[in-house]
Amino acid sequence: MVAFSFIAVLGLAACGPSKPAGPKPMMIGQVSVDIPKLQQAFSPATPEAQISLGKIIMGVRYGQYPSALEELGKMANLPGITEPQKKVVNDVIEQLKQVIAKAPAAPGR
């Protein structure tokens, strides 16, 4: 009986809640934009990178995708950027290009 109880307790411990994988990407229209991954890649960053990151986040938040895209281009060319950071920046650039391509045309155009 003791052995059964011990096995049951171990089984329940193994079935506990799993840790979340981290923040989920933002959904803009039907496109997943991984701003949280960009923030994570630049969490310890230079002041210049932090300023760019702030501009990108504000551009995305307020639907100013071309300005966010422009700032991402600047961020990709910052001195000292690592290859993993550059990959994340390029991934988000491609995601924002998809958002722009799928966005409805503005009225009056």
C-alpha positions in Angstrom: 0.0 0.0 0.0 2.9 2.4 0.8 4.6 1.6 -2.5 1.3 2.4 -4.4 0.9 5.7 -2.6 4.5 6.6 -3.3 4.0 5.9 -7.0 0.8 7.8 -7.1 2.4 10.9 -5.6 5.3 10.7 -8.1 2.8 10.4 -10.9 0.9 13.4 -9.8 4.1 15.5 -9.4 5.1 14.6 -13.0 1.7 15.8 -14.3 2.0 19.2 -12.7 1.4 22.4 -14.8 4.2 23.0 -17.3 6.0 26.3 -17.5 4.8 28.7 -20.2 7.1 29.0 -23.2 7.2 32.8 -22.8 5.2 35.6 -24.3 3.2 34.8 -27.4 3.7 36.8 -30.6 1.2 39.6 -31.4 -1.5 38.8 -33.9 -2.0 41.7 -36.4 -4.7 40.7 -38.8 -3.7 37.1 -39.7 0.0 37.7 -39.2 2.0 36.7 -36.1 4.5 39.4 -35.3 7.1 38.4 -32.7 7.6 41.7 -30.8 8.1 39.8 -27.5 11.0 37.8 -29.0 12.5 41.1 -30.3 12.2 42.6 -26.8 13.8 39.5 -25.3 16.7 39.6 -27.8 17.5 43.2 -26.9 16.7 43.0 -23.1 20.3 43.9 -22.2 20.9 46.4 -24.9 22.7 49.7 -25.6 20.7 52.9 -25.1 20.6 53.3 -28.9 19.0 49.9 -29.3 16.5 50.6 -26.5 15.4 53.8 -28.2 15.0 52.0 -31.5 13.0 49.2 -29.8 10.7 51.8 -28.2 10.0 53.4 -31.6 9.3 50.0 -33.1 6.9 49.0 -30.4 5.1 52.4 -30.6 4.9 52.1 -34.4 3.4 48.6 -34.3 1.0 49.5 -31.4 -0.4 52.5 -33.4 -0.5 50.8 -36.8 2.4 52.9 -38.2 4.0 49.8 -39.8 6.2 51.7 -42.4 7.9 53.7 -39.6 8.4 50.6 -37.5 9.8 48.8 -40.5 12.2 51.7 -41.1 13.4 51.7 -37.5 13.9 47.9 -37.7 16.2 48.5 -40.7 18.2 51.0 -38.6 18.3 48.5 -35.8 19.7 45.7 -38.0 22.6 48.0 -38.8 23.5 49.1 -35.3 27.1 48.5 -34.3 27.7 45.5 -32.0 24.5 43.7 -33.0 24.9 39.9 -32.7 23.9 37.4 -35.3 21.0 36.0 -33.2 19.7 39.6 -32.7 20.1 40.3 -36.4 18.1 37.2 -37.2 15.2 38.2 -34.8 15.2 41.7 -36.4 15.1 40.2 -39.9 12.3 37.9 -38.9 10.2 40.8 -37.5 10.9 42.8 -40.7 9.5 40.0 -42.8 6.5 39.7 -40.5 5.8 43.4 -40.7 6.1 43.3 -44.5 3.4 40.6 -44.5 1.2 42.8 -42.3 1.6 45.7 -44.7 0.9 43.5 -47.7 -2.3 42.2 -46.1 -3.5 45.5 -44.8 -6.6 46.9 -46.5 -6.1 49.9 -48.7 -6.5 53.3 -47.0 -9.7 55.2 -48.0 -9.2 57.7 -50.8 -6.3 55.9 -52.5 
